[in-house]
Amino acid sequence: MDLSLENKKIELIQWLSTLNDTSLIDKLMKLREKEKNDWWNEISTSEKESIEKGIQDADNGKLTSHSNVKGIYEKWL
């Protein structure tokens, strides 16, 4: 049976409260900090430009339907 989100949180809190492994706690803290970081700051300039161009194209109505794209790339899917 899957635990609900709240039960998972409680289980993790209970586990953390008994944890004495400093290196594991440090890894968890690094993970927490990484999760706070905005992915936008982690990608390259060319990736940002590509995303911005895609947004601009979408705003200008330059879109291709999913079925059209699927037809084009069907042989690789």
PDB file of N, H, CA, C and O in Angstrom:
ATOM      1  N   MET A   1       0.847  -1.183   0.000  1.00  0.00           N
ATOM      2  CA  MET A   1       0.000   0.000   0.000  1.00  0.00           C
ATOM      3  C   MET A   1       0.892   1.245   0.000  1.00  0.00           C
ATOM      4  O   MET A   1       1.832   1.334   0.789  1.00  0.00           O
ATOM      5  N   ASP A   2       0.602   2.194  -0.873  1.00  0.00           N
ATOM      6  H   ASP A   2      -0.162   2.122  -1.514  1.00  0.00           H
ATOM      7  CA  ASP A   2       1.369   3.428  -0.936  1.00  0.00           C
ATOM      8  C   ASP A   2       1.027   4.322   0.245  1.00  0.00           C
ATOM      9  O   ASP A   2      -0.127   4.444   0.657  1.00  0.00           O
ATOM     10  N   LEU A   3       2.073   4.941   0.771  1.00  0.00           N
ATOM     11  H   LEU A   3       3.010   4.842   0.436  1.00  0.00           H
ATOM     12  CA  LEU A   3       1.865   5.893   1.844  1.00  0.00           C
ATOM     13  C   LEU A   3       1.388   7.213   1.260  1.00  0.00           C
ATOM     14  O   LEU A   3       1.808   7.613   0.174  1.00  0.00           O
ATOM     15  N   SER A   4       0.514   7.878   1.984  1.00  0.00           N
ATOM     16  H   SER A   4       0.173   7.553   2.866  1.00  0.00           H
ATOM     17  CA  SER A   4       0.097   9.198   1.538  1.00  0.00           C
ATOM     18  C   SER A   4       1.270  10.161   1.707  1.00  0.00           C
ATOM     19  O   SER A   4       2.229   9.859   2.418  1.00  0.00           O
ATOM     20  N   LEU A   5       1.192  11.287   1.070  1.00  0.00           N
ATOM     21  H   LEU A   5       0.413  11.532   0.493  1.00  0.00           H
ATOM     22  CA  LEU A   5       2.259  12.276   1.155  1.00  0.00           C
ATOM     23  C   LEU A   5       2.506  12.677   2.597  1.00  0.00           C
ATOM     24  O   LEU A   5       3.655  12.784   3.025  1.00  0.00           O
ATOM     25  N   GLU A   6       1.447  12.899   3.342  1.00  0.00           N
ATOM     26  H   GLU A   6       0.513  12.813   2.994  1.00  0.00           H
ATOM     27  CA  GLU A   6       1.604  13.299   4.742  1.00  0.00           C
ATOM     28  C   GLU A   6       2.291  12.202   5.555  1.00  0.00           C
ATOM     29  O   GLU A   6       3.145  12.496   6.392  1.00  0.00           O
ATOM     30  N   ASN A   7       1.928  10.950   5.316  1.00  0.00           N
ATOM     31  H   ASN A   7       1.235  10.712   4.636  1.00  0.00           H
ATOM     32  CA  ASN A   7       2.558   9.846   6.040  1.00  0.00           C
ATOM     33  C   ASN A   7       4.034   9.717   5.675  1.00  0.00           C
ATOM     34  O   ASN A   7       4.864   9.399   6.527  1.00  0.00           O
ATOM     35  N   LYS A   8       4.356   9.965   4.411  1.00  0.00           N
ATOM     36  H   LYS A   8       3.682  10.223   3.719  1.00  0.00           H
ATOM     37  CA  LYS A   8       5.756   9.927   3.982  1.00  0.00           C
ATOM     38  C   LYS A   8       6.559  11.012   4.694  1.00  0.00           C
ATOM     39  O   LYS A   8       7.681  10.776   5.142  1.00  0.00           O
ATOM     40  N   LYS A   9       5.977  12.191   4.790  1.00  0.00           N
ATOM     41  H   LYS A   9       5.066  12.383   4.426  1.00  0.00           H
ATOM     42  CA  LYS A   9       6.655  13.293   5.474  1.00  0.00           C
ATOM     43  C   LYS A   9       6.911  12.944   6.936  1.00  0.00           C
ATOM     44  O   LYS A   9       8.008  13.160   7.450  1.00  0.00           O
ATOM     45  N   ILE A  10       5.905  12.411   7.594  1.00  0.00           N
ATOM     46  H   ILE A  10       5.013  12.236   7.176  1.00  0.00           H
ATOM     47  CA  ILE A  10       6.039  12.033   9.009  1.00  0.00           C
ATOM     48  C   ILE A  10       7.105  10.962   9.173  1.00  0.00           C
ATOM     49  O   ILE A  10       7.915  11.021  10.098  1.00  0.00           O
ATOM     50  N   GLU A  11       7.105   9.986   8.278  1.00  0.00           N
ATOM     51  H   GLU A  11       6.447   9.938   7.527  1.00  0.00           H
ATOM     52  CA  GLU A  11       8.103   8.917   8.342  1.00  0.00           C
ATOM     53  C   GLU A  11       9.512   9.483   8.173  1.00  0.00           C
ATOM     54  O   GLU A  11      10.428   9.084   8.891  1.00  0.00           O
ATOM     55  N   LEU A  12       9.692  10.414   7.224  1.00  0.00           N
ATOM     56  H   LEU A  12       8.947  10.738   6.641  1.00  0.00           H
ATOM     57  CA  LEU A  12      10.997  11.035   7.018  1.00  0.00           C
ATOM     58  C   LEU A  12      11.421  11.872   8.227  1.00  0.00           C
ATOM     59  O   LEU A  12      12.585  11.844   8.625  1.00  0.00           O
ATOM     60  N   ILE A  13      10.491  12.604   8.802  1.00  0.00           N
ATOM     61  H   ILE A  13       9.545  12.627   8.478  1.00  0.00           H
ATOM     62  CA  ILE A  13      10.801  13.411   9.983  1.00  0.00           C
ATOM     63  C   ILE A  13      11.252  12.519  11.128  1.00  0.00           C
ATOM     64  O   ILE A  13      12.232  12.819  11.811  1.00  0.00           O
ATOM     65  N   GLN A  14      10.544  11.438  11.331  1.00  0.00           N
ATOM     66  H   GLN A  14       9.748  11.195  10.777  1.00  0.00           H
ATOM     67  CA  GLN A  14      10.908  10.505  12.403  1.00  0.00           C
ATOM     68  C   GLN A  14      12.299   9.917  12.144  1.00  0.00           C
ATOM     69  O   GLN A  14      13.113   9.817  13.062  1.00  0.00           O
ATOM     70  N   TRP A  15      12.566   9.536  10.911  1.00  0.00           N
ATOM     71  H   TRP A  15      11.905   9.618  10.165  1.00  0.00           H
ATOM     72  CA  TRP A  15      13.860   8.971  10.553  1.00  0.00           C
ATOM     73  C   TRP A  15      14.968  10.000  10.768  1.00  0.00           C
ATOM     74  O   TRP A  15      16.010   9.687  11.345  1.00  0.00           O
ATOM     75  N   LEU A  16      14.737  11.247  10.295  1.00  0.00           N
ATOM     76  H   LEU A  16      13.891  11.501   9.826  1.00  0.00           H
ATOM     77  CA  LEU A  16      15.738  12.296  10.444  1.00  0.00           C
ATOM     78  C   LEU A  16      16.031  12.594  11.907  1.00  0.00           C
ATOM     79  O   LEU A  16      17.171  12.883  12.270  1.00  0.00           O
ATOM     80  N   SER A  17      15.011  12.524  12.739  1.00  0.00           N
ATOM     81  H   SER A  17      14.085  12.288  12.445  1.00  0.00           H
ATOM     82  CA  SER A  17      15.204  12.845  14.156  1.00  0.00           C
ATOM     83  C   SER A  17      16.104  11.836  14.857  1.00  0.00           C
ATOM     84  O   SER A  17      16.657  12.141  15.913  1.00  0.00           O
ATOM     85  N   THR A  18      16.261  10.653  14.297  1.00  0.00           N
ATOM     86  H   THR A  18      15.812  10.406  13.438  1.00  0.00           H
ATOM     87  CA  THR A  18      17.114   9.636  14.913  1.00  0.00           C
ATOM     88  C   THR A  18      18.453   9.488  14.201  1.00  0.00           C
ATOM     89  O   THR A  18      19.309   8.717  14.636  1.00  0.00           O
ATOM     90  N   LEU A  19      18.635  10.221  13.112  1.00  0.00           N
ATOM     91  H   LEU A  19      17.940  10.847  12.759  1.00  0.00           H
ATOM     92  CA  LEU A  19      19.829  10.088  12.294  1.00  0.00           C
ATOM     93  C   LEU A  19      21.044  10.716  12.961  1.00  0.00           C
ATOM     94  O   LEU A  19      20.986  11.860  13.413  1.00  0.00           O
ATOM     95  N   ASN A  20      22.147   9.968  13.025  1.00  0.00           N
ATOM     96  H   ASN A  20      22.194   9.038  12.658  1.00  0.00           H
ATOM     97  CA  ASN A  20      23.389  10.466  13.628  1.00  0.00           C
ATOM     98  C   ASN A  20      24.546  10.504  12.636  1.00  0.00           C
ATOM     99  O   ASN A  20      25.660  10.877  13.003  1.00  0.00           O
ATOM    100  N   ASP A  21      24.302  10.130  11.405  1.00  0.00           N
ATOM    101  H   ASP A  21      23.397   9.826  11.107  1.00  0.00           H
ATOM    102  CA  ASP A  21      25.343  10.084  10.377  1.00  0.00           C
ATOM    103  C   ASP A  21      25.540  11.488   9.791  1.00  0.00           C
ATOM    104  O   ASP A  21      24.734  11.958   8.989  1.00  0.00           O
ATOM    105  N   THR A  22      26.625  12.144  10.207  1.00  0.00           N
ATOM    106  H   THR A  22      27.281  11.762  10.859  1.00  0.00           H
ATOM    107  CA  THR A  22      26.896  13.520   9.784  1.00  0.00           C
ATOM    108  C   THR A  22      27.036  13.642   8.273  1.00  0.00           C
ATOM    109  O   THR A  22      26.539  14.601   7.682  1.00  0.00           O
ATOM    110  N   SER A  23      27.700  12.689   7.645  1.00  0.00           N
ATOM    111  H   SER A  23      28.104  11.910   8.125  1.00  0.00           H
ATOM    112  CA  SER A  23      27.905  12.782   6.194  1.00  0.00           C
ATOM    113  C   SER A  23      26.577  12.672   5.450  1.00  0.00           C
ATOM    114  O   SER A  23      26.373  13.349   4.442  1.00  0.00           O
ATOM    115  N   LEU A  24      25.683  11.831   5.937  1.00  0.00           N
ATOM    116  H   LEU A  24      25.849  11.281   6.755  1.00  0.00           H
ATOM    117  CA  LEU A  24      24.373  11.710   5.306  1.00  0.00           C
ATOM    118  C   LEU A  24      23.545  12.980   5.523  1.00  0.00           C
ATOM    119  O   LEU A  24      22.847  13.431   4.616  1.00  0.00           O
ATOM    120  N   ILE A  25      23.624  13.540   6.699  1.00  0.00           N
ATOM    121  H   ILE A  25      24.191  13.173   7.436  1.00  0.00           H
ATOM    122  CA  ILE A  25      22.915  14.795   6.976  1.00  0.00           C
ATOM    123  C   ILE A  25      23.450  15.903   6.070  1.00  0.00           C
ATOM    124  O   ILE A  25      22.675  16.703   5.546  1.00  0.00           O
ATOM    125  N   ASP A  26      24.770  15.954   5.883  1.00  0.00           N
ATOM    126  H   ASP A  26      25.400  15.304   6.308  1.00  0.00           H
ATOM    127  CA  ASP A  26      25.369  16.951   4.990  1.00  0.00           C
ATOM    128  C   ASP A  26      24.889  16.767   3.556  1.00  0.00           C
ATOM    129  O   ASP A  26      24.606  17.746   2.866  1.00  0.00           O
ATOM    130  N   LYS A  27      24.797  15.519   3.103  1.00  0.00           N
ATOM    131  H   LYS A  27      25.027  14.724   3.664  1.00  0.00           H
ATOM    132  CA  LYS A  27      24.296  15.241   1.748  1.00  0.00           C
ATOM    133  C   LYS A  27      22.846  15.695   1.610  1.00  0.00           C
ATOM    134  O   LYS A  27      22.460  16.259   0.586  1.00  0.00           O
ATOM    135  N   LEU A  28      22.057  15.450   2.631  1.00  0.00           N
ATOM    136  H   LEU A  28      22.370  14.992   3.463  1.00  0.00           H
ATOM    137  CA  LEU A  28      20.656  15.875   2.604  1.00  0.00           C
ATOM    138  C   LEU A  28      20.542  17.397   2.578  1.00  0.00           C
ATOM    139  O   LEU A  28      19.677  17.947   1.896  1.00  0.00           O
ATOM    140  N   MET A  29      21.402  18.066   3.312  1.00  0.00           N
ATOM    141  H   MET A  29      22.104  17.619   3.867  1.00  0.00           H
ATOM    142  CA  MET A  29      21.397  19.536   3.316  1.00  0.00           C
ATOM    143  C   MET A  29      21.780  20.082   1.940  1.00  0.00           C
ATOM    144  O   MET A  29      21.201  21.063   1.472  1.00  0.00           O
ATOM    145  N   LYS A  30      22.767  19.435   1.291  1.00  0.00           N
ATOM    146  H   LYS A  30      23.237  18.639   1.671  1.00  0.00           H
ATOM    147  CA  LYS A  30      23.165  19.859  -0.058  1.00  0.00           C
ATOM    148  C   LYS A  30      22.026  19.642  -1.043  1.00  0.00           C
ATOM    149  O   LYS A  30      21.783  20.478  -1.913  1.00  0.00           O
ATOM    150  N   LEU A  31      21.333  18.525  -0.907  1.00  0.00           N
ATOM    151  H   LEU A  31      21.531  17.846  -0.201  1.00  0.00           H
ATOM    152  CA  LEU A  31      20.186  18.254  -1.765  1.00  0.00           C
ATOM    153  C   LEU A  31      19.114  19.315  -1.569  1.00  0.00           C
ATOM    154  O   LEU A  31      18.520  19.802  -2.531  1.00  0.00           O
ATOM    155  N   ARG A  32      18.876  19.662  -0.324  1.00  0.00           N
ATOM    156  H   ARG A  32      19.358  19.266   0.458  1.00  0.00           H
ATOM    157  CA  ARG A  32      17.881  20.692  -0.013  1.00  0.00           C
ATOM    158  C   ARG A  32      18.266  22.021  -0.644  1.00  0.00           C
ATOM    159  O   ARG A  32      17.416  22.701  -1.220  1.00  0.00           O
ATOM    160  N   GLU A  33      19.538  22.400  -0.543  1.00  0.00           N
ATOM    161  H   GLU A  33      20.228  21.847  -0.076  1.00  0.00           H
ATOM    162  CA  GLU A  33      20.008  23.646  -1.142  1.00  0.00           C
ATOM    163  C   GLU A  33      19.886  23.612  -2.660  1.00  0.00           C
ATOM    164  O   GLU A  33      19.495  24.598  -3.284  1.00  0.00           O
ATOM    165  N   LYS A  34      20.225  22.467  -3.245  1.00  0.00           N
ATOM    166  H   LYS A  34      20.542  21.666  -2.737  1.00  0.00           H
ATOM    167  CA  LYS A  34      20.141  22.335  -4.700  1.00  0.00           C
ATOM    168  C   LYS A  34      18.698  22.493  -5.169  1.00  0.00           C
ATOM    169  O   LYS A  34      18.443  23.090  -6.216  1.00  0.00           O
ATOM    170  N   GLU A  35      17.763  21.963  -4.400  1.00  0.00           N
ATOM    171  H   GLU A  35      17.971  21.479  -3.550  1.00  0.00           H
ATOM    172  CA  GLU A  35      16.350  22.063  -4.756  1.00  0.00           C
ATOM    173  C   GLU A  35      15.863  23.504  -4.703  1.00  0.00           C
ATOM    174  O   GLU A  35      14.899  23.858  -5.382  1.00  0.00           O
ATOM    175  N   LYS A  36      16.516  24.331  -3.908  1.00  0.00           N
ATOM    176  H   LYS A  36      17.299  24.043  -3.356  1.00  0.00           H
ATOM    177  CA  LYS A  36      16.144  25.744  -3.803  1.00  0.00           C
ATOM    178  C   LYS A  36      16.611  26.537  -5.021  1.00  0.00           C
ATOM    179  O   LYS A  36      16.024  27.562  -5.367  1.00  0.00           O
ATOM    180  N   ASN A  37      17.680  26.051  -5.673  1.00  0.00           N
ATOM    181  H   ASN A  37      18.157  25.218  -5.392  1.00  0.00           H
ATOM    182  CA  ASN A  37      18.250  26.764  -6.807  1.00  0.00           C
ATOM    183  C   ASN A  37      17.284  26.777  -7.981  1.00  0.00           C
ATOM    184  O   ASN A  37      16.600  25.790  -8.253  1.00  0.00           O
ATOM    185  N   ASP A  38      17.240  27.881  -8.652  1.00  0.00           N
ATOM    186  H   ASP A  38      17.796  28.683  -8.431  1.00  0.00           H
ATOM    187  CA  ASP A  38      16.411  28.028  -9.841  1.00  0.00           C
ATOM    188  C   ASP A  38      17.144  27.385 -11.019  1.00  0.00           C
ATOM    189  O   ASP A  38      18.279  27.754 -11.321  1.00  0.00           O
ATOM    190  N   TRP A  39      16.503  26.432 -11.677  1.00  0.00           N
ATOM    191  H   TRP A  39      15.581  26.132 -11.432  1.00  0.00           H
ATOM    192  CA  TRP A  39      17.148  25.730 -12.793  1.00  0.00           C
ATOM    193  C   TRP A  39      17.586  26.704 -13.878  1.00  0.00           C
ATOM    194  O   TRP A  39      18.535  26.421 -14.610  1.00  0.00           O
ATOM    195  N   TRP A  40      16.922  27.834 -13.995  1.00  0.00           N
ATOM    196  H   TRP A  40      16.151  28.064 -13.401  1.00  0.00           H
ATOM    197  CA  TRP A  40      17.265  28.813 -15.021  1.00  0.00           C
ATOM    198  C   TRP A  40      18.722  29.264 -14.858  1.00  0.00           C
ATOM    199  O   TRP A  40      19.414  29.511 -15.846  1.00  0.00           O
ATOM    200  N   ASN A  41      19.174  29.368 -13.624  1.00  0.00           N
ATOM    201  H   ASN A  41      18.612  29.167 -12.822  1.00  0.00           H
ATOM    202  CA  ASN A  41      20.544  29.798 -13.365  1.00  0.00           C
ATOM    203  C   ASN A  41      21.564  28.697 -13.633  1.00  0.00           C
ATOM    204  O   ASN A  41      22.768  28.957 -13.635  1.00  0.00           O
ATOM    205  N   GLU A  42      21.106  27.493 -13.854  1.00  0.00           N
ATOM    206  H   GLU A  42      20.129  27.282 -13.852  1.00  0.00           H
ATOM    207  CA  GLU A  42      21.995  26.350 -14.047  1.00  0.00           C
ATOM    208  C   GLU A  42      22.202  25.997 -15.519  1.00  0.00           C
ATOM    209  O   GLU A  42      23.067  25.179 -15.834  1.00  0.00           O
ATOM    210  N   ILE A  43      21.427  26.596 -16.425  1.00  0.00           N
ATOM    211  H   ILE A  43      20.725  27.261 -16.169  1.00  0.00           H
ATOM    212  CA  ILE A  43      21.537  26.239 -17.839  1.00  0.00           C
ATOM    213  C   ILE A  43      22.411  27.250 -18.572  1.00  0.00           C
ATOM    214  O   ILE A  43      22.656  28.354 -18.086  1.00  0.00           O
ATOM    215  N   SER A  44      22.870  26.848 -19.745  1.00  0.00           N
ATOM    216  H   SER A  44      22.670  25.952 -20.139  1.00  0.00           H
ATOM    217  CA  SER A  44      23.790  27.692 -20.518  1.00  0.00           C
ATOM    218  C   SER A  44      23.051  28.853 -21.177  1.00  0.00           C
ATOM    219  O   SER A  44      21.823  28.866 -21.259  1.00  0.00           O
ATOM    220  N   THR A  45      23.826  29.817 -21.639  1.00  0.00           N
ATOM    221  H   THR A  45      24.824  29.807 -21.572  1.00  0.00           H
ATOM    222  CA  THR A  45      23.275  30.977 -22.337  1.00  0.00           C
ATOM    223  C   THR A  45      22.542  30.545 -23.603  1.00  0.00           C
ATOM    224  O   THR A  45      21.470  31.068 -23.905  1.00  0.00           O
ATOM    225  N   SER A  46      23.108  29.600 -24.343  1.00  0.00           N
ATOM    226  H   SER A  46      23.979  29.176 -24.097  1.00  0.00           H
ATOM    227  CA  SER A  46      22.452  29.153 -25.582  1.00  0.00           C
ATOM    228  C   SER A  46      21.123  28.452 -25.271  1.00  0.00           C
ATOM    229  O   SER A  46      20.162  28.581 -26.030  1.00  0.00           O
ATOM    230  N   GLU A  47      21.068  27.716 -24.165  1.00  0.00           N
ATOM    231  H   GLU A  47      21.848  27.611 -23.549  1.00  0.00           H
ATOM    232  CA  GLU A  47      19.801  27.078 -23.783  1.00  0.00           C
ATOM    233  C   GLU A  47      18.760  28.132 -23.419  1.00  0.00           C
ATOM    234  O   GLU A  47      17.592  28.006 -23.786  1.00  0.00           O
ATOM    235  N   LYS A  48      19.179  29.171 -22.697  1.00  0.00           N
ATOM    236  H   LYS A  48      20.128  29.273 -22.399  1.00  0.00           H
ATOM    237  CA  LYS A  48      18.256  30.257 -22.337  1.00  0.00           C
ATOM    238  C   LYS A  48      17.740  30.955 -23.591  1.00  0.00           C
ATOM    239  O   LYS A  48      16.548  31.240 -23.706  1.00  0.00           O
ATOM    240  N   GLU A  49      18.646  31.226 -24.527  1.00  0.00           N
ATOM    241  H   GLU A  49      19.614  30.994 -24.433  1.00  0.00           H
ATOM    242  CA  GLU A  49      18.249  31.893 -25.770  1.00  0.00           C
ATOM    243  C   GLU A  49      17.267  31.035 -26.554  1.00  0.00           C
ATOM    244  O   GLU A  49      16.308  31.554 -27.125  1.00  0.00           O
ATOM    245  N   SER A  50      17.496  29.737 -26.587  1.00  0.00           N
ATOM    246  H   SER A  50      18.275  29.316 -26.123  1.00  0.00           H
ATOM    247  CA  SER A  50      16.612  28.825 -27.296  1.00  0.00           C
ATOM    248  C   SER A  50      15.220  28.809 -26.669  1.00  0.00           C
ATOM    249  O   SER A  50      14.212  28.827 -27.376  1.00  0.00           O
ATOM    250  N   ILE A  51      15.175  28.777 -25.356  1.00  0.00           N
ATOM    251  H   ILE A  51      15.994  28.763 -24.783  1.00  0.00           H
ATOM    252  CA  ILE A  51      13.887  28.801 -24.655  1.00  0.00           C
ATOM    253  C   ILE A  51      13.163  30.115 -24.911  1.00  0.00           C
ATOM    254  O   ILE A  51      11.963  30.126 -25.183  1.00  0.00           O
ATOM    255  N   GLU A  52      13.897  31.224 -24.822  1.00  0.00           N
ATOM    256  H   GLU A  52      14.872  31.215 -24.601  1.00  0.00           H
ATOM    257  CA  GLU A  52      13.291  32.539 -25.057  1.00  0.00           C
ATOM    258  C   GLU A  52      12.766  32.658 -26.488  1.00  0.00           C
ATOM    259  O   GLU A  52      11.705  33.241 -26.713  1.00  0.00           O
ATOM    260  N   LYS A  53      13.508  32.106 -27.459  1.00  0.00           N
ATOM    261  H   LYS A  53      14.370  31.633 -27.276  1.00  0.00           H
ATOM    262  CA  LYS A  53      13.050  32.123 -28.847  1.00  0.00           C
ATOM    263  C   LYS A  53      11.776  31.299 -28.988  1.00  0.00           C
ATOM    264  O   LYS A  53      10.845  31.707 -29.683  1.00  0.00           O
ATOM    265  N   GLY A  54      11.731  30.150 -28.338  1.00  0.00           N
ATOM    266  H   GLY A  54      12.488  29.819 -27.774  1.00  0.00           H
ATOM    267  CA  GLY A  54      10.534  29.316 -28.391  1.00  0.00           C
ATOM    268  C   GLY A  54       9.325  30.016 -27.807  1.00  0.00           C
ATOM    269  O   GLY A  54       8.226  29.918 -28.353  1.00  0.00           O
ATOM    270  N   ILE A  55       9.511  30.718 -26.712  1.00  0.00           N
ATOM    271  H   ILE A  55      10.403  30.798 -26.268  1.00  0.00           H
ATOM    272  CA  ILE A  55       8.412  31.467 -26.096  1.00  0.00           C
ATOM    273  C   ILE A  55       7.954  32.588 -27.031  1.00  0.00           C
ATOM    274  O   ILE A  55       6.757  32.817 -27.202  1.00  0.00           O
ATOM    275  N   GLN A  56       8.924  33.282 -27.631  1.00  0.00           N
ATOM    276  H   GLN A  56       9.896  33.096 -27.492  1.00  0.00           H
ATOM    277  CA  GLN A  56       8.597  34.358 -28.571  1.00  0.00           C
ATOM    278  C   GLN A  56       7.839  33.803 -29.780  1.00  0.00           C
ATOM    279  O   GLN A  56       6.854  34.396 -30.219  1.00  0.00           O
ATOM    280  N   ASP A  57       8.293  32.673 -30.317  1.00  0.00           N
ATOM    281  H   ASP A  57       9.094  32.191 -29.960  1.00  0.00           H
ATOM    282  CA  ASP A  57       7.593  32.043 -31.441  1.00  0.00           C
ATOM    283  C   ASP A  57       6.162  31.676 -31.051  1.00  0.00           C
ATOM    284  O   ASP A  57       5.227  31.905 -31.818  1.00  0.00           O
ATOM    285  N   ALA A  58       5.996  31.116 -29.878  1.00  0.00           N
ATOM    286  H   ALA A  58       6.755  30.930 -29.254  1.00  0.00           H
ATOM    287  CA  ALA A  58       4.651  30.742 -29.417  1.00  0.00           C
ATOM    288  C   ALA A  58       3.775  31.979 -29.262  1.00  0.00           C
ATOM    289  O   ALA A  58       2.608  31.973 -29.655  1.00  0.00           O
ATOM    290  N   ASP A  59       4.342  33.041 -28.687  1.00  0.00           N
ATOM    291  H   ASP A  59       5.289  33.045 -28.368  1.00  0.00           H
ATOM    292  CA  ASP A  59       3.589  34.291 -28.527  1.00  0.00           C
ATOM    293  C   ASP A  59       3.165  34.872 -29.875  1.00  0.00           C
ATOM    294  O   ASP A  59       2.128  35.527 -29.975  1.00  0.00           O
ATOM    295  N   ASN A  60       3.976  34.629 -30.918  1.00  0.00           N
ATOM    296  H   ASN A  60       4.819  34.097 -30.837  1.00  0.00           H
ATOM    297  CA  ASN A  60       3.680  35.142 -32.260  1.00  0.00           C
ATOM    298  C   ASN A  60       2.872  34.158 -33.105  1.00  0.00           C
ATOM    299  O   ASN A  60       2.654  34.388 -34.295  1.00  0.00           O
ATOM    300  N   GLY A  61       2.433  33.068 -32.491  1.00  0.00           N
ATOM    301  H   GLY A  61       2.610  32.881 -31.525  1.00  0.00           H
ATOM    302  CA  GLY A  61       1.593  32.093 -33.196  1.00  0.00           C
ATOM    303  C   GLY A  61       2.361  31.160 -34.110  1.00  0.00           C
ATOM    304  O   GLY A  61       1.751  30.459 -34.917  1.00  0.00           O
ATOM    305  N   LYS A  62       3.660  31.131 -34.010  1.00  0.00           N
ATOM    306  H   LYS A  62       4.155  31.701 -33.355  1.00  0.00           H
ATOM    307  CA  LYS A  62       4.471  30.233 -34.846  1.00  0.00           C
ATOM    308  C   LYS A  62       4.555  28.879 -34.162  1.00  0.00           C
ATOM    309  O   LYS A  62       5.563  28.548 -33.538  1.00  0.00           O
ATOM    310  N   LEU A  63       3.506  28.114 -34.283  1.00  0.00           N
ATOM    311  H   LEU A  63       2.687  28.383 -34.791  1.00  0.00           H
ATOM    312  CA  LEU A  63       3.409  26.819 -33.621  1.00  0.00           C
ATOM    313  C   LEU A  63       3.160  25.711 -34.628  1.00  0.00           C
ATOM    314  O   LEU A  63       2.612  25.948 -35.705  1.00  0.00           O
ATOM    315  N   THR A  64       3.565  24.504 -34.274  1.00  0.00           N
ATOM    316  H   THR A  64       4.010  24.312 -33.399  1.00  0.00           H
ATOM    317  CA  THR A  64       3.289  23.322 -35.075  1.00  0.00           C
ATOM    318  C   THR A  64       2.516  22.354 -34.196  1.00  0.00           C
ATOM    319  O   THR A  64       2.906  22.094 -33.058  1.00  0.00           O
ATOM    320  N   SER A  65       1.429  21.826 -34.719  1.00  0.00           N
ATOM    321  H   SER A  65       1.112  22.038 -35.644  1.00  0.00           H
ATOM    322  CA  SER A  65       0.593  20.935 -33.921  1.00  0.00           C
ATOM    323  C   SER A  65       1.324  19.640 -33.580  1.00  0.00           C
ATOM    324  O   SER A  65       2.240  19.217 -34.286  1.00  0.00           O
ATOM    325  N   HIS A  66       0.904  19.035 -32.504  1.00  0.00           N
ATOM    326  H   HIS A  66       0.160  19.378 -31.931  1.00  0.00           H
ATOM    327  CA  HIS A  66       1.496  17.770 -32.063  1.00  0.00           C
ATOM    328  C   HIS A  66       1.347  16.705 -33.149  1.00  0.00           C
ATOM    329  O   HIS A  66       2.289  15.957 -33.413  1.00  0.00           O
ATOM    330  N   SER A  67       0.182  16.629 -33.774  1.00  0.00           N
ATOM    331  H   SER A  67      -0.583  17.236 -33.560  1.00  0.00           H
ATOM    332  CA  SER A  67      -0.037  15.605 -34.802  1.00  0.00           C
ATOM    333  C   SER A  67       0.877  15.827 -36.007  1.00  0.00           C
ATOM    334  O   SER A  67       1.334  14.864 -36.622  1.00  0.00           O
ATOM    335  N   ASN A  68       1.145  17.082 -36.347  1.00  0.00           N
ATOM    336  H   ASN A  68       0.774  17.865 -35.847  1.00  0.00           H
ATOM    337  CA  ASN A  68       2.062  17.397 -37.440  1.00  0.00           C
ATOM    338  C   ASN A  68       3.478  16.945 -37.104  1.00  0.00           C
ATOM    339  O   ASN A  68       4.143  16.315 -37.927  1.00  0.00           O
ATOM    340  N   VAL A  69       3.932  17.257 -35.922  1.00  0.00           N
ATOM    341  H   VAL A  69       3.392  17.768 -35.253  1.00  0.00           H
ATOM    342  CA  VAL A  69       5.275  16.872 -35.494  1.00  0.00           C
ATOM    343  C   VAL A  69       5.381  15.353 -35.409  1.00  0.00           C
ATOM    344  O   VAL A  69       6.389  14.770 -35.807  1.00  0.00           O
ATOM    345  N   LYS A  70       4.345  14.726 -34.894  1.00  0.00           N
ATOM    346  H   LYS A  70       3.526  15.200 -34.571  1.00  0.00           H
ATOM    347  CA  LYS A  70       4.343  13.269 -34.779  1.00  0.00           C
ATOM    348  C   LYS A  70       4.475  12.631 -36.159  1.00  0.00           C
ATOM    349  O   LYS A  70       5.178  11.634 -36.320  1.00  0.00           O
ATOM    350  N   GLY A  71       3.799  13.205 -37.154  1.00  0.00           N
ATOM    351  H   GLY A  71       3.228  14.016 -37.023  1.00  0.00           H
ATOM    352  CA  GLY A  71       3.892  12.691 -38.515  1.00  0.00           C
ATOM    353  C   GLY A  71       5.291  12.831 -39.091  1.00  0.00           C
ATOM    354  O   GLY A  71       5.774  11.946 -39.796  1.00  0.00           O
ATOM    355  N   ILE A  72       5.937  13.952 -38.784  1.00  0.00           N
ATOM    356  H   ILE A  72       5.544  14.671 -38.211  1.00  0.00           H
ATOM    357  CA  ILE A  72       7.279  14.200 -39.289  1.00  0.00           C
ATOM    358  C   ILE A  72       8.291  13.205 -38.681  1.00  0.00           C
ATOM    359  O   ILE A  72       9.148  12.674 -39.387  1.00  0.00           O
ATOM    360  N   TYR A  73       8.178  12.967 -37.386  1.00  0.00           N
ATOM    361  H   TYR A  73       7.482  13.399 -36.813  1.00  0.00           H
ATOM    362  CA  TYR A  73       9.161  12.145 -36.673  1.00  0.00           C
ATOM    363  C   TYR A  73       8.696  10.732 -36.386  1.00  0.00           C
ATOM    364  O   TYR A  73       9.322  10.014 -35.605  1.00  0.00           O
ATOM    365  N   GLU A  74       7.609  10.332 -37.008  1.00  0.00           N
ATOM    366  H   GLU A  74       7.101  10.915 -37.641  1.00  0.00           H
ATOM    367  CA  GLU A  74       7.006   9.031 -36.727  1.00  0.00           C
ATOM    368  C   GLU A  74       7.990   7.880 -36.951  1.00  0.00           C
ATOM    369  O   GLU A  74       7.979   6.909 -36.195  1.00  0.00           O
ATOM    370  N   LYS A  75       8.820   7.971 -37.956  1.00  0.00           N
ATOM    371  H   LYS A  75       8.829   8.760 -38.570  1.00  0.00           H
ATOM    372  CA  LYS A  75       9.716   6.859 -38.266  1.00  0.00           C
ATOM    373  C   LYS A  75      10.768   6.648 -37.170  1.00  0.00           C
ATOM    374  O   LYS A  75      11.361   5.571 -37.093  1.00  0.00           O
ATOM    375  N   TRP A  76      11.012   7.661 -36.316  1.00  0.00           N
ATOM    376  H   TRP A  76      10.530   8.535 -36.379  1.00  0.00           H
ATOM    377  CA  TRP A  76      11.973   7.513 -35.226  1.00  0.00           C
ATOM    378  C   TRP A  76      11.307   7.187 -33.886  1.00  0.00           C
ATOM    379  O   TRP A  76      11.987   6.908 -32.898  1.00  0.00           O
ATOM    380  N   LEU A  77       9.996   7.224 -33.862  1.00  0.00           N
ATOM    381  H   LEU A  77       9.444   7.451 -34.664  1.00  0.00           H
ATOM    382  CA  LEU A  77       9.279   6.967 -32.595  1.00  0.00           C
ATOM    383  C   LEU A  77       8.968   5.504 -32.419  1.00  0.00           C
ATOM    384  O   LEU A  77       8.372   5.116 -31.414  1.00  0.00           O
TER     385      LEU A  77
END
